Structures are given as structure tokens and as C-alpha cells.
Amino acid sequence: MEKLHKSVGFRKYFHAYKSCLINQAIFLVSFVLYGFDIKASLIVVLTIICIVINLMGMMYWWDISLNALSLVNLVMAAGISVEFCSHITHAYLLSNEASRVKRSQEALATMGSSVLSGITLTKFAGILVLSAFGGKPRLSI
């Protein structure tokens, strides 16, 4: 844990409220768009929180410090997780199938390829930007 304190610095903990506000905004928007379905909205927000915590845990175990490059990747991963979770959940809620398994299959069949292609294009755009400025090592992990 001391390694995390050294890499992050104490002052950056004061900005944790912004993350809480972002999570509340995600919850409110998904709550309204899902037709006031509180269970689906909570599942989306908890899934996104778990994804970010998992990534930060992997950064700790791989000894990756929190710098500009890793922060951009965390924000990008959070955005991709919002896209993935919200679109698949929305397709699940709009499905007319009888069972949960059939609704899940239909949601993945109708929305899965669009989400996957969006994630792929986003990551390729990020890799292109990083490689364009990759002449000199400006950021290190």
C-alpha cells in the first residue's frame, strides 16, 4: 500500500469527489434512459466501479505508477466500460424474449458487434495518437 501512496501522492486524494460525482451522473442518466429501472442502473454503475477497481489493482501488482499515460488509459477504460455496459443493458431491457437467457442472447446478438467495433476503433485511435508522439519517450510507465 505504501507503493500506491508514493506513486499517487496525498494531494490527489482530494479529487476523489469528482469520481463520485461522475458515478452519480452515470447512475442518473442510466436510470432515466432505462425507464426508471433502478436495478439495471445499479448493476451498470457497480460493474463500472468493479472494472476501475480491478484495473487499479492490476496496476498495483504490475508496479505501474499513476502518471499521465496510465491515467489516460484508466479514463479510457472507464469510458469503454460505460459504453459496453450501458448498451448491452439497454438491449437486454428492450428485448421481448421470455427468459433471461434468451434476452441476454438477443442483447449480445443485436448490440454485441456494434459495441465491440466501437471499442476496437477507440483503442486503435488511442494507439495511433500515442505512436504519433512516440518519437521521444516523454512518458514512462
Number of C-alpha atoms within 10 A of each C-alpha: 6 6 11 16 11 11 14 13 10 10 7 9 10 8 9 9 10 10 11 11 11 11 16 13 13 18 20 17 13 23 18 12 13 18 12 13 13 15 10 20 25 16 15 24 22 13 15 24 16 12 17 16 13 12 15 19 13 12 16 16 9 9 13 17 19 19 13 12 14 17 13 13 14 19 12 16 18 17 15 20 20 20 17 20 18 23 19 23 22 18 18 23 17 13 17 10 14 8 9 11 11 14 18 18 15 19 20 18 13 15 17 17 11 15 19 14 11 15 19 13 12 15 16 12 12 15 11 12 11 12 10 9 10 11 8 6 7 8 10 10 10
